[in-house]
């Protein structure tokens, strides 16, 4: 095997090992707003909804620009991250499929394998608000 090929295999093995070690737990809420009337631009809709719930933008790394940004467009998706501003105890990683707006909100406490009781309350508020905004038929876990 040539040297570049060996590096690729070694890199892939390290990535797989690290992915198993860095298990992120939490709850993912799926929003399918394709049949919801009045929805304009999902990133703006979510930013507004989450802002009203007390969440603010948290920067994420953009591999294309090699810097921290608010929104990344990659592989046909928008990616964003929000943080609960009052306590900074939870994050919501957002993935929005560009072709149809189907959205995943991954709610979690950084560095924790479980959600605390106060985080579960925040999750319940998020789910209630998502149902109010997009309808119960369009929300799932």
ZIQUICOR-V738731 format. One record per run of one state. SS is the DSSP state (h for helix, s for strand, l for the rest). FROM is the first residue (numbers start at 1). TO is the last residue. If there is no record, write none. Layout:
# ZIQUICOR-V738731
ss:SS from:FROM to:TO
ss:SS from:FROM to:TO
This chain:
# ZIQUICOR-V738731
ss:l from:1 to:2
ss:h from:3 to:21
ss:l from:22 to:26
ss:s from:27 to:31
ss:l from:32 to:41
ss:h from:42 to:52
ss:l from:53 to:54
ss:s from:55 to:57
ss:l from:58 to:59
ss:s from:60 to:62
ss:l from:63 to:66
ss:s from:67 to:69
ss:l from:70 to:70
ss:s from:71 to:74
ss:l from:75 to:76
ss:s from:77 to:84
ss:l from:85 to:90
ss:s from:91 to:97
ss:l from:98 to:102
ss:s from:103 to:108
ss:l from:109 to:116
ss:h from:117 to:134
ss:l from:135 to:135
ss:h from:136 to:138
ss:s from:139 to:140
ss:l from:141 to:141
